[in-house]
């Protein structure tokens, strides 16, 4: 598996899987390239990705003292990403249909200024 996959980590941060290794987003450079690093404490492997998140530009370091992800672990990440996406679509769809419902209703009249009715007549006519 040399293709690049983007997912969210368990904490909701941007993450990637490349060559069966898990990386989390660390830094966005001034030229909008993104550095993803291995989240293991004693591992300093990282990858640099282009600004459009399509290509791995550079692979730095080697992974130390841990193995590649198994196919079942990768499937779990993919399933979690799919389920999160479906929840967002469902939630957004629900909000959009709700907002459409309120937009189709007639607007309530608004009060622009308070009208004061006085008891005496101020028109100047006297009896």
WOPEHU-V565593 format. One line per field, one symbol per residue. burial: b if it has 9 or more other ideal C-beta (glycine too) atoms within 8 Angstrom, else e. A space follows every 50 residues. Layout:
burial: ???
//
This chain:
burial: eeebbebbbeeeeebbbbeebbbbbeeeeeeebbbbbbebeebebbbbbe eeeeebeeeeeebbeeeebeeeebeebbebbeebeeeeeeeeeeeeeeee eeeeeeeeeeeeeeeeeeeeeeeeeee
//
